[in-house]
């Protein structure tokens, strides 16, 4: 959904900065959620525990500060992060992306709207 925005250039820049800040805050929250040192392995339904630091080191934030369409993208370049999130035939899910987003949604929205 696109929204037509009739803000001011100063407000647009502030909003873009806040979107980038919220993206960084979300990435920090995801890293905190998966920062429990293993062993033991995490329980099904709980965020994964640390084995090799590969997942934590793969968390990346990219922010497009275009005032017209500010975007923050938080991602991981390890292919198996999606398997942890949704599970497989052989492994129950250990979600960390969506539960962290749901848990921090109010805080992230406040960060974006703090103008």
FIZATI-624836 format. One record per residue (C-alpha): x, y, z; residue number from 1; residue in one letter. Coordinates in Angstrom, 1 decimal. Layout:
N
<atom <X,Y,Z>,NUM,A>
...
***
This chain:
115
<atom <0.0,0.0,0.0>,1,X>
<atom <1.4,3.4,-0.9>,2,X>
<atom <0.5,6.5,1.1>,3,X>
<atom <0.7,10.0,-0.4>,4,X>
<atom <2.7,12.1,2.1>,5,X>
<atom <2.4,15.9,2.2>,6,X>
<atom <5.1,16.6,4.8>,7,X>
<atom <7.9,19.1,4.8>,8,X>
<atom <11.4,18.3,3.7>,9,X>
<atom <12.6,18.6,7.3>,10,X>
<atom <9.9,16.3,8.6>,11,X>
<atom <10.6,13.9,5.7>,12,X>
<atom <14.3,13.7,6.7>,13,X>
<atom <13.4,13.2,10.3>,14,X>
<atom <11.1,10.4,9.4>,15,X>
<atom <13.7,8.7,7.2>,16,X>
<atom <16.2,8.9,10.1>,17,X>
<atom <13.7,7.4,12.5>,18,X>
<atom <13.0,4.5,10.1>,19,X>
<atom <16.7,3.8,9.9>,20,X>
<atom <17.0,4.0,13.7>,21,X>
<atom <14.0,1.6,14.2>,22,X>
<atom <15.7,-0.8,11.8>,23,X>
<atom <18.8,-0.8,13.9>,24,X>
<atom <16.8,-1.2,17.1>,25,X>
<atom <15.0,-4.2,15.6>,26,X>
<atom <18.3,-5.8,14.5>,27,X>
<atom <19.7,-5.3,18.0>,28,X>
<atom <16.6,-6.9,19.5>,29,X>
<atom <16.9,-9.9,17.1>,30,X>
<atom <20.6,-10.3,18.1>,31,X>
<atom <19.7,-10.1,21.8>,32,X>
<atom <17.0,-12.8,21.2>,33,X>
<atom <19.5,-15.2,19.7>,34,X>
<atom <22.4,-14.4,22.1>,35,X>
<atom <21.9,-17.3,24.6>,36,X>
<atom <25.0,-19.4,24.6>,37,X>
<atom <24.5,-23.1,23.9>,38,X>
<atom <24.7,-26.0,24.8>,39,X>
<atom <22.1,-27.1,25.4>,40,X>
<atom <20.2,-26.5,22.2>,41,X>
<atom <17.2,-24.3,22.3>,42,X>
<atom <13.7,-25.8,22.9>,43,X>
<atom <11.3,-25.9,19.9>,44,X>
<atom <9.4,-22.7,19.7>,45,X>
<atom <12.2,-20.7,21.4>,46,X>
<atom <14.9,-18.6,19.7>,47,X>
<atom <18.0,-20.6,18.7>,48,X>
<atom <21.0,-20.7,21.0>,49,X>
<atom <24.5,-19.7,19.9>,50,X>
<atom <26.7,-22.5,18.4>,51,X>
<atom <29.0,-20.7,16.1>,52,X>
<atom <28.1,-17.0,16.0>,53,X>
<atom <27.5,-17.4,12.3>,54,X>
<atom <23.8,-16.4,12.6>,55,X>
<atom <24.5,-13.4,14.8>,56,X>
<atom <27.3,-12.2,12.5>,57,X>
<atom <25.0,-12.5,9.5>,58,X>
<atom <22.4,-10.1,10.8>,59,X>
<atom <22.5,-7.0,8.5>,60,X>
<atom <20.7,-3.7,8.4>,61,X>
<atom <20.4,-1.6,5.2>,62,X>
<atom <18.5,1.7,5.3>,63,X>
<atom <17.4,3.7,2.3>,64,X>
<atom <17.2,7.2,3.6>,65,X>
<atom <15.2,8.5,0.6>,66,X>
<atom <12.9,10.9,2.3>,67,X>
<atom <10.1,10.0,-0.2>,68,X>
<atom <10.2,6.3,0.7>,69,X>
<atom <12.3,5.5,3.7>,70,X>
<atom <13.0,1.8,4.1>,71,X>
<atom <15.0,-0.3,6.6>,72,X>
<atom <15.7,-3.9,5.7>,73,X>
<atom <17.0,-6.3,8.3>,74,X>
<atom <18.2,-9.6,6.9>,75,X>
<atom <20.5,-12.6,7.3>,76,X>
<atom <22.6,-14.1,4.5>,77,X>
<atom <22.7,-17.6,6.0>,78,X>
<atom <20.3,-19.7,4.1>,79,X>
<atom <19.3,-21.8,7.1>,80,X>
<atom <18.0,-18.8,9.1>,81,X>
<atom <14.6,-19.3,7.4>,82,X>
<atom <14.6,-23.0,8.5>,83,X>
<atom <15.1,-21.9,12.1>,84,X>
<atom <12.2,-19.5,11.7>,85,X>
<atom <9.7,-21.9,10.2>,86,X>
<atom <11.1,-25.3,10.9>,87,X>
<atom <11.5,-28.3,8.6>,88,X>
<atom <10.3,-31.8,8.3>,89,X>
<atom <13.1,-32.9,10.6>,90,X>
<atom <13.3,-29.9,13.0>,91,X>
<atom <10.7,-27.9,14.9>,92,X>
<atom <10.8,-24.1,14.4>,93,X>
<atom <13.0,-21.9,16.6>,94,X>
<atom <11.5,-18.6,15.5>,95,X>
<atom <13.3,-15.3,16.3>,96,X>
<atom <12.4,-12.8,13.5>,97,X>
<atom <8.6,-12.6,13.9>,98,X>
<atom <8.4,-13.0,17.7>,99,X>
<atom <10.9,-10.2,18.1>,100,X>
<atom <9.0,-8.0,15.7>,101,X>
<atom <5.7,-8.7,17.5>,102,X>
<atom <7.3,-8.1,20.9>,103,X>
<atom <8.9,-4.8,19.9>,104,X>
<atom <6.2,-3.5,17.6>,105,X>
<atom <5.1,-0.7,19.9>,106,X>
<atom <8.6,0.4,20.6>,107,X>
<atom <9.5,0.4,16.9>,108,X>
<atom <6.4,2.4,16.0>,109,X>
<atom <7.2,4.9,18.7>,110,X>
<atom <10.7,5.3,17.3>,111,X>
<atom <9.5,5.8,13.8>,112,X>
<atom <6.8,8.3,14.9>,113,X>
<atom <9.0,10.3,17.3>,114,X>
<atom <9.0,13.5,15.4>,115,X>
***
